[in-house]
Amino acid sequence: PLPTQEDLAGLRCRLRRVKALAQLAQLPPVPAGASPDLRSRLERVRQLELRIREKKAGSGATLGARPSGDTGVAAPAAEAGSEKPPAYQRFHTLAQDLPPGLTLPYKFKVLAEMFRSVDTIAGMLFNRAETITFAKVKQGVQDMMRKQFEERHVGQIKAVYPTSYRLRQEKNIPAFGNGVKKSDYQLTLEPVLGEEEKADGRPHLSASRLLERRKEFNRNLVNIVKQHHKAFLAALSPPMVVPEEKLTRWHPRFNVDEVPDISPAELPRPPQEDRLTTAQEVLSTARGMLTPKMEKALANLALRTAEAGAGEPVASKVPSPASTSSALKGVSQALLERIRAKEAQKLQALMTREPQQEERLAMLGRLPAMARILRNVFVAEKKQALTMEVACARMADSYDVQMPPGEMEKHLRLFAELLPDWVGIHAVRTDTYIKLDKGKDLGLVTERLTKAAKEAEAL
């Protein structure tokens, strides 16, 4: 696409500062004895390199400013790469057949499984007093998980659980058949253990300790997601504050699988040796020792590299501000605020609900349909009272969802708790009987049960 007037004006402004930034760039001077053609090419390389640095500085400042939308409901965007992840990763949480809770994103679950595999392999090597190198761990983890394992994942493990391993760069480690020389530096891992964790006088990584470390890693992953969830709640309108110790599930609009990936911690690097990696460095180092033809070839290569870098467009990740819905125009602002506050209160109650409350709410939701079935059972049996076993068996046969007798008994006892004037439970000697008043209006019974379910959901 053609550059706009603003782009051209900004480029002219940057070019005016090239001379002022030339001293800060610390680029090698052009040799006095070089030909005019070589001097012009080197000068162009210098200008292109300055433009690249200015573009990087400008893109960093642009990414730092992120305007907030009007609604404030913005899910955290994944920053790991521009490629869109596959659907089984983006909608991993929705596809899980699990009760609602503090679920983890797919990439976090994969990282937790990698940590478990690393701990298993490192534990075996550590207890045999072997040096744990990254090459050994990498091969073992890839064999266990059938997934690629790289140093980046070790950095992520270190970022999540900093006290899990002590990482070092060591050499003179025996290497058999893995293509690594004994004199090369290798990344080594050493589990961090307490003084009391010893067997036969030396540190020992036991199975119970492996389980503790795995639980600690999972807790740290949940805490990381909680921080993103907290920022999401603060960006809502109106903002919500939920104590972390009371949080039992995520906000319904919080997309767990779009949580940004964990930034890897910095790993120890082997001592740096003076190595020339670019044509510009070779040209600067060997200036005066090369023939004019070789200098010209290196200058051409440096020029092409600089031009390729300058031509790359800077991708902007600044989101466009959200537009106000046209359907809400003309609605009273005070009414909207009350509705939002009420919705926020309901969502906060949902996120802090205990599992026992969740189970009771599910049972209350089934009672209206079960009430009709229970009355039909008593009408069909033509009895005033039935034993609990018979009543549960008949209900389980008639209900549209398969349910064990024990669960059905809980529902019948809940009937007796909510409607004691309709259902009564009596213990006679060794048996328990359930009695039903068939004269009650079923419509009124259903209405009372629905009301009880709504009241419990509002708590």
C-alpha positions in Angstrom: 0.0 0.0 0.0 1.1 3.6 -0.7 2.3 5.6 2.3 0.0 8.3 3.6 0.8 12.0 4.1 1.3 11.4 7.9 3.8 8.6 7.2 5.8 10.8 4.8 5.8 13.7 7.3 7.0 11.4 10.1 9.7 9.9 7.9 10.9 13.4 6.9 11.1 14.4 10.6 13.1 11.2 11.4 15.5 11.8 8.6 16.2 15.3 10.0 17.5 13.7 13.2 19.8 11.2 11.4 22.8 13.4 11.8 22.1 14.0 15.5 21.7 10.3 16.1 24.8 9.3 14.1 27.1 9.9 17.0 24.9 7.8 19.3 24.7 4.9 16.9 28.4 4.1 17.4 28.8 2.9 13.8 32.3 2.4 12.3 33.6 5.4 10.3 33.9 5.2 6.5 37.6 4.6 5.6 39.3 7.5 4.0 40.9 5.5 1.2 37.7 3.9 0.0 36.3 4.5 -3.5 33.4 6.9 -3.9 31.0 4.1 -4.8 32.0 2.2 -1.7 31.7 5.3 0.5 28.2 6.1 -0.9 27.0 2.5 -0.2 28.4 2.5 3.3 26.7 5.9 4.0 23.4 4.4 2.8 23.9 1.4 5.1 24.4 3.8 8.0 21.2 5.8 7.2 19.1 2.6 6.9 20.4 1.3 10.2 19.4 4.5 11.9 16.0 4.3 10.4 15.5 0.7 11.6 16.5 1.8 15.2 14.0 4.7 15.0 11.2 2.5 13.8 11.9 0.0 16.6 11.8 2.8 19.2 8.6 4.2 17.6 6.9 0.8 17.6 7.8 0.2 21.3 6.2 3.6 22.2 3.1 2.8 20.2 2.6 -0.6 21.8 2.9 0.9 25.3 -0.3 3.0 24.8 -3.5 0.9 24.8 -6.7 2.9 24.9 -9.6 1.4 26.9 -13.0 0.9 25.3 -16.3 2.4 26.5 -17.7 -0.9 27.7 -14.5 -2.0 29.5 -15.3 -5.7 28.7 -12.0 -6.7 27.0 -10.7 -10.3 27.2 -6.9 -10.6 27.5 -5.3 -11.1 24.0 -2.8 -13.8 23.4 0.6 -12.3 22.5 2.5 -15.4 21.6 2.9 -15.2 17.8 0.7 -13.8 15.1 -0.6 -17.2 14.0 -4.1 -18.1 15.2 -4.0 -21.3 17.4 -6.1 -24.2 16.3 -9.7 -24.5 17.5 -9.0 -27.4 19.9 -6.7 -25.0 21.8 -8.8 -21.8 21.5 -12.0 -23.6 22.8 -10.3 -26.2 25.0 -12.2 -25.1 28.2 -15.6 -25.3 26.5 -15.0 -28.8 25.4 -14.2 -30.2 28.9 -16.8 -32.4 30.5 -16.0 -31.1 34.0 -17.9 -29.3 36.7 -17.4 -25.5 36.7 -14.3 -24.4 38.5 -10.9 -22.7 38.1 -10.0 -24.5 34.9 -6.6 -23.8 33.2 -5.9 -22.9 29.5 -4.8 -25.6 27.2 -1.2 -24.3 27.0 -1.0 -24.2 30.8 -2.1 -27.8 31.1 0.5 -28.8 28.5 3.1 -26.9 30.5 2.0 -28.6 33.8 2.3 -32.0 32.1 5.8 -31.1 30.8 6.8 -30.1 34.4 5.5 -33.5 35.6 7.6 -35.3 32.9 10.7 -33.2 33.7 10.3 -33.9 37.4 10.0 -37.7 36.8 13.1 -37.9 34.6 15.1 -35.5 36.8 14.1 -37.5 39.9 15.4 -40.7 38.4 18.7 -39.2 37.3 19.2 -37.2 40.5 18.6 -40.2 42.7 21.2 -42.1 40.7 23.7 -39.3 41.2 23.8 -38.5 37.5 24.3 -35.0 36.1 20.9 -33.9 34.7 21.6 -32.2 31.3 18.9 -30.6 29.1 19.7 -33.1 26.3 18.8 -36.1 28.5 15.6 -34.4 29.8 14.5 -33.2 26.4 14.7 -36.7 24.9 12.8 -38.3 27.8 10.1 -35.6 27.9 9.5 -35.9 24.1 9.3 -39.7 24.4 6.7 -39.4 27.2 4.5 -36.7 25.8 5.1 -37.0 22.0 5.5 -33.2 21.9 8.4 -30.9 21.2 10.3 -29.8 24.3 12.7 -26.8 24.1 14.7 -24.6 26.3 11.9 -22.1 26.1 9.7 -24.5 28.1 12.4 -24.8 30.8 12.4 -21.0 31.0 8.6 -21.0 31.4 8.9 -23.7 34.2 11.5 -21.5 35.9 9.1 -18.4 35.6 6.2 -20.3 37.1 8.1 -22.1 39.8 11.4 -20.3 40.4 12.6 -22.5 43.3 12.0 -25.8 41.4 15.5 -26.2 39.8 18.9 -24.7 40.0 20.1 -24.1 36.4 23.8 -23.8 35.3 26.0 -24.0 32.2 28.7 -26.6 32.7 31.2 -28.4 30.5 33.4 -31.5 30.7 30.2 -33.6 31.1 30.5 -37.0 29.6 28.3 -37.3 26.5 27.8 -40.6 24.7 26.5 -40.6 21.2 24.4 -37.4 21.3 26.7 -35.3 19.1 27.8 -33.0 21.9 31.6 -32.6 22.6 32.8 -33.0 26.2 34.4 -29.5 26.0 31.0 -27.9 25.1 28.9 -26.1 27.6 25.6 -27.8 28.5 22.6 -26.6 30.4 22.2 -28.6 33.6 19.3 -28.9 36.0 19.5 -29.7 39.8 16.3 -30.0 41.9 16.2 -27.7 44.8 15.6 -29.7 48.0 15.6 -29.0 51.7 18.2 -30.1 54.2 15.8 -32.7 55.7 15.2 -34.5 52.4 18.1 -36.9 52.5 18.5 -40.7 52.2 21.7 -42.4 53.2 23.3 -39.1 53.8 22.6 -37.5 50.4 19.7 -35.5 49.0 16.9 -37.7 47.7 13.9 -36.7 45.6 11.0 -38.9 46.9 7.7 -39.7 45.3 5.9 -37.6 48.0 8.1 -34.7 47.3 7.4 -35.0 43.5 3.7 -34.9 44.2 4.1 -31.8 46.4 6.2 -30.0 43.7 3.5 -30.9 41.1 0.7 -29.4 43.3 2.8 -26.3 43.9 3.3 -25.8 40.2 -0.4 -26.2 39.5 -1.2 -23.7 42.3 1.2 -21.2 40.7 -0.5 -21.6 37.3 -3.9 -21.0 38.8 -2.5 -17.8 40.5 -1.2 -16.6 37.2 -4.6 -17.0 35.6 -6.2 -15.3 38.7 -4.1 -12.2 38.1 -5.4 -12.0 34.5 -8.9 -12.6 35.8 -8.5 -9.8 38.3 -7.4 -7.4 35.6 -10.4 -8.5 33.5 -12.8 -7.8 36.4 -11.3 -4.4 37.0 -11.9 -3.5 33.3 -15.6 -4.3 33.5 -18.3 -1.6 33.7 -18.9 -1.4 36.6 -15.7 -2.9 38.0 -15.9 -6.0 40.1 -13.7 -7.1 43.0 -13.8 -10.7 44.1 -11.5 -11.9 46.9 -9.1 -14.6 45.5 -9.7 -17.0 48.4 -13.5 -17.0 47.7 -13.2 -17.4 43.9 -14.5 -20.8 42.8 -15.0 -20.2 39.1 -14.1 -17.7 36.4 -16.4 -14.9 35.1 -18.6 -16.2 32.3 -17.2 -13.7 29.8 -13.6 -14.4 30.7 -12.0 -16.4 27.9 -9.6 -18.7 29.8 -7.9 -20.0 26.6 -7.0 -16.5 25.5 -4.8 -15.8 28.5 -1.3 -14.8 27.3 1.4 -17.3 27.3 4.0 -17.3 30.1 7.1 -15.3 29.4 10.1 -17.6 29.8 12.6 -16.7 32.5 16.2 -15.9 31.4 18.3 -19.1 31.4 22.1 -19.1 32.1 24.1 -18.8 28.9 27.6 -20.2 28.2 30.4 -17.6 28.2 30.3 -15.5 25.1 33.1 -15.8 22.6 33.9 -13.1 20.0 32.0 -14.4 16.9 31.2 -12.4 13.8 27.6 -13.0 12.7 26.8 -10.3 10.2 28.5 -8.9 7.1 28.7 -5.4 8.8 30.7 -6.9 11.7 33.0 -8.7 9.4 33.5 -5.5 7.4 34.2 -3.5 10.6 36.6 -6.0 12.0 38.6 -6.8 8.9 38.7 -3.3 7.5 42.1 -2.7 5.9 42.9 -6.4 5.7 40.7 -7.2 2.7 41.0 -6.5 -1.0 38.7 -3.8 -2.5 36.6 -6.4 -4.2 35.9 -8.3 -1.0 35.1 -5.1 0.8 32.7 -4.1 -1.9 31.0 -7.6 -1.8 30.6 -7.3 2.0 29.3 -3.8 1.7 26.7 -5.0 -0.8 25.6 -7.8 1.5 25.3 -5.4 4.5 23.3 -3.0 2.3 20.8 -5.7 1.3 20.4 -6.9 4.9 19.7 -3.3 6.1 17.2 -2.7 3.3 15.3 -5.9 4.1 15.1 -4.9 7.8 14.0 -1.4 6.9 11.3 -2.6 4.5 9.5 -4.8 7.2 6.3 -3.2 8.2 5.8 -2.6 11.9 2.7 -4.5 13.1 0.4 -2.5 15.4 -1.4 -4.4 18.1 -3.4 -1.4 19.3 -7.1 -2.4 19.4 -9.8 -0.1 18.1 -12.0 1.4 20.8 -15.3 -0.4 21.2 -18.3 1.4 19.8 -21.4 2.0 21.9 -24.4 -0.1 21.0 -27.0 1.8 19.1 -29.8 -0.3 20.7 -29.1 1.4 24.1 -29.5 4.9 22.7 -32.3 6.8 24.5 -32.2 4.5 27.6 -31.8 6.2 30.9 -28.2 6.1 32.2 -29.4 5.5 35.7 -31.4 2.5 34.6 -28.4 1.1 32.8 -26.2 1.5 35.9 -28.8 -0.3 38.0 -29.0 -3.2 35.6 -25.2 -3.4 35.3 -24.8 -3.4 39.1 -27.5 -6.1 39.5 -25.8 -8.2 36.8 -22.4 -7.7 38.5 -23.9 -8.8 41.8 -25.3 -12.0 40.3 -22.0 -12.8 38.5 -20.0 -12.2 41.8 -22.3 -14.6 43.6 -21.8 -17.1 40.8 -18.0 -16.9 40.9 -17.9 -17.3 44.7 -20.4 -20.2 45.0 -19.3 -23.3 46.8 -19.6 -26.7 45.2 -22.2 -27.8 47.8 -24.4 -24.8 46.8 -24.0 -25.6 43.2 -25.1 -29.2 43.8 -28.2 -28.0 45.7 -29.1 -25.5 43.0 -28.9 -28.3 40.4 -31.2 -30.4 42.5 -33.7 -27.6 43.0 -33.8 -27.1 39.2 -34.9 -30.8 38.8 -37.6 -30.7 41.4 -40.5 -29.1 39.4 -40.3 -31.9 36.8 -39.8 -34.6 39.5 -42.9 -33.4 41.4 -45.2 -34.5 38.5 -43.4 -37.9 38.3 -43.7 -38.4 42.1 -47.4 -37.7 42.1 -47.9 -40.1 39.1 -46.0 -42.8 41.0 -48.3 -42.6 44.0 -51.4 -42.5 41.8 -50.3 -45.6 39.9 -49.4 -47.5 43.1 -52.8 -46.5 44.7 -51.1 -46.2 48.1 -50.8 -43.5 50.7 -47.2 -44.4 51.6 -44.3 -46.2 49.9 -41.0 -47.4 51.2 -38.0 -45.3 50.2 -36.5 -48.0 48.1 -39.6 -48.6 46.1 -40.2 -44.8 45.6 -36.6 -44.3 44.5 -36.7 -47.2 42.1 -40.0 -46.0 40.5 -38.7 -42.5 40.2 -35.4 -43.6 38.6 -37.3 -45.7 36.1 -39.6 -42.8 35.1 -37.1 -39.9 35.1 -35.6 -38.9 31.8 -32.0 -38.8 33.1 -30.3 -41.9 34.5 -29.8 -41.4 38.2 -28.7 -43.9 41.0 -31.1 -44.6 43.8 -28.9 -42.8 46.3 -29.1 -39.5 44.3 -32.9 -39.9 43.9 -33.3 -40.3 47.7 -31.5 -36.9 48.1 -34.1 -35.3 45.9 -37.0 -36.9 47.8 -35.6 -35.7 51.1 -35.3 -32.2 49.6 -39.0 -32.4 48.7 -39.7 -33.1 52.4 -37.5 -30.2 53.5 -39.1 -27.7 51.2 -42.7 -28.9 51.2 -43.4 -30.7 54.5 -47.1 -30.3 54.0 -46.9 -32.2 50.7 -44.2 -34.9 51.3 -43.5 -36.5 54.6 -40.7 -39.0 55.4 -41.3 -41.4 58.4 -38.9 -44.0 59.9 -40.9 -47.0 61.1 -38.7 -49.6 62.8 -36.0 -50.6 60.2 -37.7 -49.1 57.1 -38.2 -45.5 55.9 -41.5 -44.6 54.3 -42.4 -41.6 52.2 -46.0 -40.2 52.3 -47.6 -37.9 49.7 -50.7 -35.7 49.9 -52.3 -36.4 46.5 -55.0 -33.8 47.1 -52.6 -30.8 46.7 -52.8 -28.8 43.5 -49.7 -29.8 41.4 -49.6 -26.3 39.9 -49.2 -24.6 43.3 -46.5 -27.2 44.2 -44.6 -26.5 41.0 -44.9 -22.7 41.6 -43.5 -23.0 45.1 -40.6 -25.2 44.0 -39.7 -22.7 41.2 -39.8 -19.8 43.6 -37.5 -21.7 46.0 -35.0 -22.3 43.2 -35.0 -18.6 42.2 -34.4 -17.5 45.8 -31.5 -19.9 46.2 -30.0 -18.8 43.0 -30.2 -15.1 44.1 -28.2 -15.8 47.3 
